[in-house]
Amino acid sequence: PPTVPPPPGPPGRGSLSFHLAYLRSPLGLLRLGQLALGAAFWVTVAANKYEGAAHFALFAAVLVWLLTLALFGLSLLGRWELVPCLGSRWLLTNLVHDLALGVGLYVAATGIMGHKTKQRSFCNLPGYSQHCLYRAYLSASICGGITACLYLFSGLYCLSRRCQDQRDII
């Protein structure tokens, strides 16, 4: 009797390679800036003594940074289709991430660090000899504000692509 060939296996995924068009796109460049300034924000806060609401600012910054790193990695490798439910709506996923999480949480974190900076403004006087967190909090506030703007720009970029009935992030 004739033998039946085995059923075909799952299609091969191919080799991993960088999606260089994404890296050169406005969204890819904005993501690099978000990752760099976001890391500067949370490293500045974490490297210094912090208390109270600064815990939330640090949590928010690290959470958004890790999610951005995941979005960047999947987009750079062109593997967003591997994400269940969200992969087929990758542009919308990036849009919601940028506007809701990125802008929302970074504005809150920047506000917290700005308030902490204002509380420590007394130690910015010449001749003050005690350890002061004013400059660290000010640096974190500036990095957070710029990062929130970068998330706003990338969210507006995704929104404009969505309004043009585009489905891809590039």
KAGISUL-V333042 format. One record per helix or strand of 2 or more residues. SS is the DSSP state (~ for helix, > for strand). FROM is the first residue (numbers start at 1). TO is the last residue. If there is no record, write none. Layout:
((SS/FROM/TO) (SS/FROM/TO))
This chain:
((~/20/24) (~/26/46) (~/54/77) (~/80/82) (~/87/119) (~/121/124) (~/134/163))
